[in-house]
């Protein structure tokens, strides 16, 4: 760390000592216990205040150059993929909203520029020249223009088809990670009454959770300017340079060696679960992306069921997420899914208040080791899932490949299945004089895991979106996914103290019943098949 800028080194030390920092209009707000921070650290912060403000993205008139700092672990992995596959589209995230009404182009442009100025992550660039490894810098504010195009004169009968086509086309466009910006907005005029609003961003700057922040602020700022008010002046949002320092401090505090040991022990536990279930941990084959297309489907958990699941979660002293995760794990067990002991989870890196409203901070993926104790109750399993989740999140600081290396050593495959939660940003879209006709959140088409399951809040209901690569074990699972998951959820709210083995048996019994019914129906069709089949064999 000696080769880093003094300002960045001071920031790492501040976080290591439990301190906090926020940029203010004319200075910096530093918090922490004085005896822990020490006079030398505080004096250093004062001495390098100008560089710290520049590093944290405060707009400074007359400032020249940028301070280059290291990348976080997740950023490094995205950068490596981008450089290895320059034509990849896996990190281009595009969302389309079809609106009835007119959007003011000038206001959209002003709002876009306010967002880019406010959020440091959207002004972050990445450079290699002149450094031993890639570095990131915060660019000064520049003016950007929202693109306006004219589309078909008439709206198509099925708007969702148009949204998906536009989202897919936009996702193929690449970003300039060196110059930025990492967010753009486009308006496609459809006749006289509709406009298609497309928000495109790079995953290195915005994950699913932080995109909700962009949408909320876009709507808020548009409404303010539309009604003649001034934009809200905000300070105190941090970006990736601050987070990279925070991550370095967390690793220095815990020790990289102890983090590796924790994951090695945890993933060895997954191997023992797999052996006990006579289910090899390495049953999942490496995925060749080009050979197996992505498919997807979704369904809704209605409000009444959701209310009961929330009440169950409260009784268990856990979050709704833990309950939904436990149901997912039981579903994998009922289908004897290979590698089910080690489930991936989206682990938000925001675990401090100063990062909560920050765009960026790429969501990391960590494996969750979760076995199924057949005789324990479902409520007990929910509590265990909560403990396992908290343990994994407390040790999430290693990069993906470092954690996966511990899994390889233990003999298990990480990230065979991924379970995540994202708020549906478009559910809150509210613009004056406009109404949402349809929206589409574009799914990544190059997942590095074969199976992804996401939860999205839609008003008082919950949508479950499933994307999977066409592989034998994923297609077997999705063939009955919706019915089985809803069945498990229904059993949980009426009989949460029932043993896990009974939950699994109930799903398997219904699946067998359905299969028997399908076989009987097919047999009846064969019996009534016309006998004149031109001499062909009457074989199914």
C-alpha positions as CSV (number, residue, x, y, z in Angstrom):
1,X,0.0,0.0,0.0
2,X,3.1,2.2,0.2
3,X,2.9,3.0,-3.5
4,X,-0.6,4.4,-3.2
5,X,-1.4,8.0,-2.8
6,X,-1.2,9.4,0.8
7,X,-4.9,10.4,0.6
8,X,-5.9,6.8,-0.2
9,X,-3.6,5.3,2.5
10,X,-5.1,7.7,5.1
11,X,-8.6,6.6,4.0
12,X,-7.7,2.9,4.5
13,X,-6.3,3.6,8.0
14,X,-9.3,5.7,9.0
15,X,-11.6,2.8,8.1
16,X,-9.3,0.3,9.8
17,X,-9.6,2.3,13.0
18,X,-13.4,2.3,12.9
19,X,-13.7,5.9,11.6
20,X,-16.0,7.2,8.9
21,X,-15.9,10.1,6.4
22,X,-18.4,12.0,4.4
23,X,-17.7,14.9,2.0
24,X,-19.5,18.1,2.9
25,X,-20.0,21.3,0.8
26,X,-16.9,23.0,2.1
27,X,-15.0,20.3,3.9
28,X,-15.0,16.7,5.2
29,X,-17.0,15.2,8.1
30,X,-14.9,12.7,10.0
31,X,-16.4,10.5,12.7
32,X,-14.8,8.1,15.1
33,X,-13.4,7.8,18.6
34,X,-10.6,10.2,19.0
35,X,-8.4,7.9,21.0
36,X,-8.6,5.3,18.3
37,X,-8.0,7.7,15.4
38,X,-5.0,9.3,17.0
39,X,-3.6,12.8,16.4
40,X,-1.2,11.7,13.6
41,X,-4.1,10.3,11.5
42,X,-6.3,13.4,12.1
43,X,-3.5,15.7,11.2
44,X,-2.8,13.7,8.1
45,X,-6.5,14.0,7.1
46,X,-6.3,17.8,7.5
47,X,-3.0,18.0,5.6
48,X,-4.4,16.1,2.6
49,X,-8.0,17.4,2.7
50,X,-7.9,18.7,-0.8
51,X,-6.7,15.4,-2.3
52,X,-9.3,13.5,-0.1
53,X,-12.1,15.7,-1.4
54,X,-11.0,15.1,-5.0
55,X,-10.7,11.3,-4.4
56,X,-14.2,11.3,-2.9
57,X,-15.6,13.0,-6.0
58,X,-16.4,16.5,-4.6
59,X,-16.7,19.0,-7.5
60,X,-13.7,21.3,-7.2
61,X,-13.3,24.3,-9.5
62,X,-9.8,24.6,-10.9
63,X,-8.7,21.1,-9.9
64,X,-6.4,19.4,-12.4
65,X,-5.7,15.7,-12.8
66,X,-7.2,12.8,-10.9
67,X,-6.0,10.6,-8.1
68,X,-5.6,7.0,-9.2
69,X,-6.5,4.3,-6.6
70,X,-6.8,0.5,-6.6
71,X,-10.0,-1.4,-7.6
72,X,-12.1,-3.4,-5.3
73,X,-12.1,-7.2,-5.7
74,X,-15.4,-7.2,-7.6
75,X,-14.3,-4.4,-9.9
76,X,-11.0,-6.3,-10.7
77,X,-13.0,-9.3,-11.8
78,X,-15.3,-7.3,-14.0
79,X,-12.4,-5.6,-15.5
80,X,-10.6,-8.9,-16.2
81,X,-13.6,-10.3,-18.0
82,X,-14.0,-7.1,-20.0
83,X,-10.4,-7.3,-21.1
84,X,-10.5,-11.0,-21.8
85,X,-13.7,-10.7,-23.9
86,X,-13.9,-7.2,-25.3
87,X,-17.2,-8.1,-27.1
88,X,-19.0,-9.3,-24.0
89,X,-22.4,-7.9,-23.2
90,X,-22.8,-9.6,-19.8
91,X,-22.3,-6.4,-17.9
92,X,-24.5,-4.1,-20.0
93,X,-27.7,-3.7,-18.1
94,X,-30.6,-2.1,-19.9
95,X,-34.1,-1.3,-18.6
96,X,-37.0,-0.1,-20.8
97,X,-40.2,1.7,-19.7
98,X,-43.0,2.3,-22.2
99,X,-44.8,5.5,-21.1
100,X,-48.0,7.1,-22.4
101,X,-47.4,10.8,-22.5
102,X,-44.6,13.2,-23.4
103,X,-41.2,13.6,-21.7
104,X,-39.4,16.9,-21.9
105,X,-36.1,16.2,-23.5
106,X,-34.3,19.3,-21.9
107,X,-35.5,18.2,-18.5
108,X,-34.4,14.6,-19.1
109,X,-30.9,15.9,-20.1
110,X,-30.6,18.1,-17.0
111,X,-31.7,15.2,-14.7
112,X,-29.2,12.9,-16.3
113,X,-26.4,15.3,-15.7
114,X,-27.5,15.9,-12.1
115,X,-27.4,12.1,-11.5
116,X,-23.9,11.8,-13.0
117,X,-22.6,14.7,-11.0
118,X,-24.2,13.4,-7.7
119,X,-23.0,9.8,-7.9
120,X,-19.3,9.3,-8.0
121,X,-19.6,5.7,-9.4
122,X,-21.1,7.1,-12.6
123,X,-18.0,9.4,-13.1
124,X,-15.5,6.7,-12.4
125,X,-13.0,5.7,-15.1
126,X,-10.4,2.9,-15.3
127,X,-6.9,3.3,-16.6
128,X,-3.9,1.0,-17.1
129,X,-1.2,3.1,-18.8
130,X,1.6,4.2,-16.4
131,X,0.5,1.9,-13.5
132,X,1.6,-1.7,-12.6
133,X,-2.1,-2.7,-12.5
134,X,-5.4,-1.1,-13.4
135,X,-6.4,1.9,-11.4
136,X,-9.6,3.9,-11.1
137,X,-10.0,7.7,-11.1
138,X,-13.0,10.0,-10.6
139,X,-13.6,12.3,-13.6
140,X,-14.7,15.9,-13.4
141,X,-18.2,16.7,-14.3
142,X,-19.0,17.0,-18.0
143,X,-22.2,17.7,-19.8
144,X,-24.1,14.8,-21.4
145,X,-27.1,14.9,-23.7
146,X,-30.0,12.4,-23.6
147,X,-30.4,10.8,-27.1
148,X,-33.8,11.3,-28.8
149,X,-34.8,9.1,-31.7
150,X,-38.1,8.7,-33.7
151,X,-39.5,5.2,-33.9
152,X,-42.6,3.7,-35.5
153,X,-45.5,5.9,-36.1
154,X,-47.8,3.4,-34.4
155,X,-47.5,1.4,-31.3
156,X,-47.3,-2.4,-31.9
157,X,-50.0,-4.7,-30.6
158,X,-47.7,-6.3,-28.0
159,X,-45.5,-3.6,-26.4
160,X,-43.5,-6.2,-24.4
161,X,-42.1,-7.6,-27.7
162,X,-40.8,-4.1,-28.6
163,X,-39.4,-3.6,-25.1
164,X,-37.5,-6.8,-25.2
165,X,-36.1,-6.2,-28.7
166,X,-34.9,-2.7,-27.8
167,X,-33.4,-3.9,-24.5
168,X,-31.5,-6.6,-26.2
169,X,-30.2,-4.3,-28.9
170,X,-29.1,-1.7,-26.4
171,X,-27.4,-4.3,-24.3
172,X,-25.1,-5.1,-27.2
173,X,-23.6,-1.6,-27.1
174,X,-20.3,-1.3,-25.2
175,X,-19.3,1.3,-22.7
176,X,-16.0,3.2,-22.6
177,X,-14.8,2.2,-19.2
178,X,-11.9,4.7,-19.4
179,X,-13.8,7.8,-20.3
180,X,-17.3,7.1,-19.1
181,X,-20.0,8.0,-18.3
182,X,-21.4,4.6,-17.2
183,X,-25.1,5.7,-17.5
184,X,-27.0,7.0,-20.4
185,X,-30.7,7.7,-21.2
186,X,-32.5,7.4,-24.5
187,X,-35.9,8.4,-25.6
188,X,-37.7,6.7,-28.5
189,X,-40.7,8.6,-29.7
190,X,-43.6,6.2,-30.8
191,X,-46.3,8.1,-32.6
192,X,-47.7,11.2,-30.8
193,X,-48.7,9.6,-27.5
194,X,-46.0,7.2,-26.4
195,X,-42.3,7.3,-25.6
196,X,-39.9,4.5,-24.8
197,X,-37.5,5.5,-22.0
198,X,-34.3,3.4,-22.0
199,X,-31.9,3.6,-19.1
200,X,-28.6,1.8,-19.8
201,X,-25.7,1.4,-17.3
202,X,-22.7,-0.8,-16.8
203,X,-22.7,-3.3,-14.0
204,X,-19.4,-2.0,-12.7
205,X,-21.2,1.2,-11.7
206,X,-24.7,0.0,-10.9
207,X,-26.2,-3.3,-9.5
208,X,-29.8,-4.1,-9.2
209,X,-30.2,-2.5,-5.8
210,X,-28.4,0.7,-6.7
211,X,-30.4,1.0,-9.9
212,X,-33.5,1.6,-7.8
213,X,-31.7,4.6,-6.4
214,X,-31.2,5.9,-9.9
215,X,-34.9,5.5,-10.8
216,X,-36.1,7.1,-7.6
217,X,-33.9,10.1,-8.1
218,X,-34.7,10.4,-11.8
219,X,-38.4,10.6,-11.0
220,X,-37.9,13.0,-8.1
221,X,-35.6,15.4,-10.1
222,X,-37.9,15.3,-13.2
223,X,-40.9,16.1,-11.1
224,X,-39.0,19.0,-9.4
225,X,-37.9,20.6,-12.7
226,X,-41.3,20.0,-14.4
227,X,-43.0,21.9,-11.6
228,X,-40.5,24.8,-11.6
229,X,-38.6,23.8,-8.4
230,X,-34.9,23.5,-7.9
231,X,-33.0,20.2,-7.8
232,X,-32.2,18.9,-4.4
233,X,-28.6,19.6,-3.5
234,X,-27.1,16.5,-2.0
235,X,-23.7,15.9,-0.5
236,X,-22.2,12.9,1.3
237,X,-22.6,10.2,-1.4
238,X,-19.5,8.0,-1.7
239,X,-18.1,6.0,-4.6
240,X,-15.8,3.2,-5.5
241,X,-12.5,4.8,-4.3
242,X,-13.9,5.1,-0.8
243,X,-15.3,1.6,-1.0
244,X,-12.0,0.1,-2.2
245,X,-10.4,1.7,0.9
246,X,-13.1,0.3,3.1
247,X,-12.6,-3.2,1.6
248,X,-8.8,-3.0,2.1
249,X,-9.4,-2.0,5.7
250,X,-11.8,-4.9,6.3
251,X,-9.3,-7.4,4.9
252,X,-6.5,-5.9,6.9
253,X,-8.6,-6.2,10.1
254,X,-9.7,-9.8,9.5
255,X,-6.6,-11.1,7.7
256,X,-6.7,-12.6,4.2
257,X,-5.4,-15.9,5.6
258,X,-8.1,-16.2,8.2
259,X,-10.8,-15.4,5.6
260,X,-9.5,-18.1,3.3
261,X,-9.5,-20.6,6.2
262,X,-13.1,-19.7,7.1
263,X,-14.2,-20.4,3.6
264,X,-12.2,-23.6,3.3
265,X,-13.8,-24.9,6.5
266,X,-17.2,-23.9,5.4
267,X,-16.9,-25.4,1.9
268,X,-15.5,-28.6,3.4
269,X,-18.7,-28.8,5.4
270,X,-20.6,-28.7,2.1
271,X,-18.6,-31.6,0.8
272,X,-19.5,-33.6,3.9
273,X,-23.2,-32.8,3.3
274,X,-22.9,-34.0,-0.3
275,X,-21.2,-37.2,0.8
276,X,-23.9,-37.9,3.4
277,X,-26.6,-37.5,0.8
278,X,-24.7,-39.6,-1.7
279,X,-24.7,-36.6,-4.0
280,X,-21.2,-35.8,-5.4
281,X,-20.3,-32.1,-4.8
282,X,-18.7,-31.9,-8.2
283,X,-21.7,-33.2,-10.2
284,X,-22.2,-29.8,-11.9
285,X,-20.2,-29.7,-15.2
286,X,-18.5,-26.5,-16.3
287,X,-20.9,-24.3,-18.3
288,X,-20.0,-23.6,-21.9
289,X,-22.0,-20.4,-22.5
290,X,-22.3,-20.7,-26.3
291,X,-23.6,-24.2,-26.3
292,X,-26.4,-23.7,-23.8
293,X,-28.9,-20.9,-24.4
294,X,-30.5,-18.9,-21.5
295,X,-34.2,-19.3,-20.9
296,X,-36.4,-17.6,-18.3
297,X,-39.9,-17.5,-16.7
298,X,-41.5,-15.8,-13.8
299,X,-44.6,-16.1,-11.5
300,X,-46.1,-14.1,-8.7
301,X,-46.6,-14.9,-5.0
302,X,-49.9,-13.2,-4.2
303,X,-50.3,-10.7,-1.4
304,X,-52.2,-13.0,0.9
305,X,-49.5,-15.7,0.8
306,X,-46.8,-13.0,1.2
307,X,-48.4,-11.7,4.4
308,X,-48.4,-15.1,6.0
309,X,-44.8,-15.8,5.0
310,X,-43.8,-12.5,6.6
311,X,-45.6,-13.4,9.8
312,X,-43.8,-16.8,9.7
313,X,-40.4,-15.0,9.3
314,X,-41.1,-12.8,12.3
315,X,-42.0,-15.9,14.4
316,X,-38.6,-17.3,13.5
317,X,-36.8,-14.1,14.2
318,X,-35.6,-13.9,10.7
319,X,-36.1,-11.9,7.5
320,X,-38.5,-12.9,4.7
321,X,-35.4,-13.5,2.6
322,X,-34.3,-16.3,4.9
323,X,-37.7,-18.0,4.7
324,X,-37.8,-17.7,0.9
325,X,-34.2,-19.0,0.7
326,X,-35.1,-22.0,3.0
327,X,-38.1,-22.9,0.7
328,X,-35.7,-22.8,-2.3
329,X,-33.2,-25.1,-0.6
330,X,-36.0,-27.6,0.2
331,X,-37.1,-27.5,-3.4
332,X,-33.6,-28.4,-4.5
333,X,-33.6,-31.3,-2.0
334,X,-36.9,-32.6,-3.3
335,X,-35.4,-32.7,-6.8
336,X,-32.1,-34.2,-5.7
337,X,-30.4,-31.3,-7.4
338,X,-26.6,-31.9,-7.9
339,X,-24.5,-29.4,-5.9
340,X,-27.5,-28.2,-3.9
341,X,-25.5,-28.0,-0.6
342,X,-23.6,-25.0,-1.9
343,X,-26.0,-22.2,-3.1
344,X,-24.9,-18.8,-4.3
345,X,-26.3,-15.6,-2.9
346,X,-26.1,-12.0,-4.0
347,X,-24.3,-10.3,-1.1
348,X,-24.7,-6.6,-1.1
349,X,-21.4,-4.9,-0.1
350,X,-23.3,-2.0,1.6
351,X,-23.1,-2.7,5.3
352,X,-22.4,0.8,6.6
353,X,-24.9,3.7,6.6
354,X,-22.6,6.0,4.6
355,X,-22.8,3.5,1.6
356,X,-26.6,2.9,1.7
357,X,-27.6,5.5,-0.8
358,X,-24.6,5.1,-3.0
359,X,-24.9,4.1,-6.6
360,X,-22.5,1.3,-7.4
361,X,-20.8,-1.0,-5.0
362,X,-21.2,-4.1,-7.2
363,X,-23.1,-6.9,-5.5
364,X,-20.7,-9.7,-4.7
365,X,-21.7,-13.4,-4.9
366,X,-20.8,-15.7,-2.1
367,X,-21.7,-19.4,-1.6
368,X,-24.1,-20.4,1.3
369,X,-23.5,-23.9,2.7
370,X,-26.9,-25.2,3.8
371,X,-27.7,-28.8,4.5
372,X,-31.2,-30.2,5.2
373,X,-31.7,-32.0,8.5
374,X,-34.7,-34.3,7.7
375,X,-36.1,-34.4,11.2
376,X,-35.8,-30.7,12.1
377,X,-38.8,-28.4,11.7
378,X,-39.1,-25.9,8.9
379,X,-38.9,-23.1,11.5
380,X,-35.6,-24.5,12.7
381,X,-34.3,-24.5,9.1
382,X,-35.3,-20.9,8.6
383,X,-33.3,-19.9,11.7
384,X,-30.3,-22.0,10.6
385,X,-30.4,-20.3,7.1
386,X,-30.3,-16.9,8.8
387,X,-27.2,-17.9,10.9
388,X,-25.5,-19.3,7.8
389,X,-26.3,-16.1,5.8
390,X,-24.9,-13.9,8.5
391,X,-21.7,-15.9,8.7
392,X,-21.1,-15.8,5.0
393,X,-21.8,-12.0,4.8
394,X,-19.3,-11.4,7.6
395,X,-16.6,-13.1,5.6
396,X,-17.5,-11.9,2.1
397,X,-14.4,-9.8,1.5
398,X,-12.5,-12.3,-0.7
399,X,-12.9,-12.1,-4.5
400,X,-15.0,-14.7,-6.2
401,X,-12.0,-16.6,-7.6
402,X,-10.4,-16.8,-4.1
403,X,-13.6,-18.3,-2.6
404,X,-14.0,-20.7,-5.5
405,X,-10.4,-21.8,-5.1
406,X,-11.3,-22.9,-1.5
407,X,-14.3,-24.8,-2.9
408,X,-12.2,-26.6,-5.5
409,X,-9.8,-27.6,-2.7
410,X,-12.7,-28.9,-0.7
411,X,-14.2,-30.8,-3.7
412,X,-17.4,-28.8,-4.2
413,X,-18.7,-26.6,-7.0
414,X,-19.7,-23.1,-5.9
415,X,-22.6,-21.1,-7.4
416,X,-24.5,-24.0,-9.0
417,X,-27.7,-22.1,-8.0
418,X,-28.0,-18.4,-7.2
419,X,-30.8,-16.9,-5.1
420,X,-31.2,-13.2,-4.9
421,X,-33.5,-10.3,-4.1
422,X,-34.0,-7.0,-6.0
423,X,-36.6,-4.4,-5.6
424,X,-38.5,-3.8,-8.8
425,X,-37.4,-0.3,-9.6
426,X,-40.1,0.4,-12.2
427,X,-42.9,-0.3,-9.8
428,X,-42.3,3.1,-8.3
429,X,-41.9,5.0,-11.7
430,X,-44.0,8.2,-11.4
431,X,-43.6,11.0,-13.9
432,X,-46.0,14.0,-14.3
433,X,-48.4,13.8,-17.2
434,X,-47.3,10.2,-17.9
435,X,-48.4,6.7,-17.1
436,X,-46.4,3.5,-17.4
437,X,-47.8,1.1,-20.1
438,X,-45.2,-1.6,-19.7
439,X,-41.7,-2.1,-18.4
440,X,-39.0,-4.6,-18.9
441,X,-35.9,-5.1,-16.8
442,X,-33.4,-6.8,-19.1
443,X,-31.9,-9.9,-17.8
444,X,-28.2,-10.5,-18.4
445,X,-27.7,-13.1,-21.1
446,X,-24.3,-14.4,-20.0
447,X,-24.7,-15.5,-16.5
448,X,-21.7,-17.3,-15.1
449,X,-24.0,-19.6,-13.1
450,X,-26.4,-22.0,-14.8
451,X,-29.4,-21.1,-12.6
452,X,-30.5,-17.7,-11.2
453,X,-33.6,-17.0,-9.1
454,X,-34.6,-13.5,-8.1
455,X,-37.3,-12.0,-6.0
456,X,-38.8,-8.6,-6.9
457,X,-41.3,-6.6,-5.0
458,X,-44.4,-5.5,-7.0
459,X,-46.6,-3.4,-4.8
460,X,-47.9,-5.9,-2.2
461,X,-47.0,-9.0,-4.2
462,X,-43.7,-10.7,-4.9
463,X,-42.5,-11.8,-8.4
464,X,-40.1,-14.7,-8.7
465,X,-38.0,-14.5,-11.8
466,X,-36.0,-17.5,-12.9
467,X,-33.3,-17.5,-15.6
468,X,-31.6,-20.8,-16.4
469,X,-29.2,-22.2,-18.9
470,X,-30.5,-25.2,-20.8
471,X,-28.7,-28.0,-19.0
472,X,-30.2,-31.3,-17.9
473,X,-30.2,-30.6,-14.2
474,X,-31.7,-27.1,-14.6
475,X,-34.4,-28.2,-17.1
476,X,-35.4,-31.0,-14.7
477,X,-35.7,-28.5,-11.9
478,X,-37.7,-25.8,-13.8
479,X,-40.2,-28.3,-15.3
480,X,-42.1,-28.2,-12.0
481,X,-40.5,-25.2,-10.3
482,X,-43.6,-22.9,-9.9
483,X,-46.0,-25.6,-8.7
484,X,-43.5,-27.1,-6.2
485,X,-42.4,-23.7,-4.8
486,X,-45.9,-22.5,-4.3
487,X,-46.8,-25.9,-2.7
488,X,-43.9,-25.5,-0.2
489,X,-44.8,-22.0,0.6
490,X,-48.4,-23.0,1.3
491,X,-47.2,-25.9,3.5
492,X,-44.9,-23.5,5.4
493,X,-47.6,-21.0,6.4
494,X,-50.1,-23.7,7.7
495,X,-47.6,-26.2,9.2
496,X,-44.3,-24.5,9.9
497,X,-43.4,-26.9,12.7
498,X,-43.6,-29.9,10.3
499,X,-40.3,-31.7,9.7
500,X,-38.3,-30.9,6.5
501,X,-38.6,-34.5,5.4
502,X,-42.4,-34.2,5.3
503,X,-42.2,-31.1,3.2
504,X,-39.9,-32.9,0.7
505,X,-42.1,-36.0,0.7
506,X,-45.2,-33.9,-0.1
507,X,-43.6,-32.3,-3.1
508,X,-42.2,-35.6,-4.4
509,X,-45.6,-37.2,-3.9
510,X,-47.4,-34.5,-6.0
511,X,-44.7,-34.7,-8.7
512,X,-45.1,-38.5,-8.9
513,X,-48.9,-38.0,-9.0
514,X,-48.6,-35.5,-11.9
515,X,-46.2,-37.8,-13.7
516,X,-48.6,-40.8,-13.3
517,X,-51.4,-38.6,-14.6
518,X,-49.4,-37.6,-17.6
519,X,-48.6,-41.2,-18.4
520,X,-52.2,-42.2,-18.1
521,X,-53.3,-39.4,-20.4
522,X,-50.7,-40.4,-22.9
523,X,-51.8,-44.0,-22.7
524,X,-55.4,-43.0,-23.4
525,X,-54.3,-41.0,-26.4
526,X,-52.5,-44.0,-27.8
527,X,-55.5,-46.2,-27.3
528,X,-57.7,-43.8,-29.3
529,X,-55.1,-43.2,-32.0
530,X,-56.4,-44.1,-35.5
531,X,-55.2,-47.5,-36.7
532,X,-54.5,-46.3,-40.3
533,X,-51.1,-44.7,-39.8
534,X,-49.7,-45.5,-43.2
535,X,-47.8,-48.6,-42.0
536,X,-45.7,-46.6,-39.5
537,X,-44.7,-48.1,-36.2
538,X,-47.1,-47.2,-33.4
539,X,-44.3,-46.4,-30.9
540,X,-44.1,-43.4,-28.7
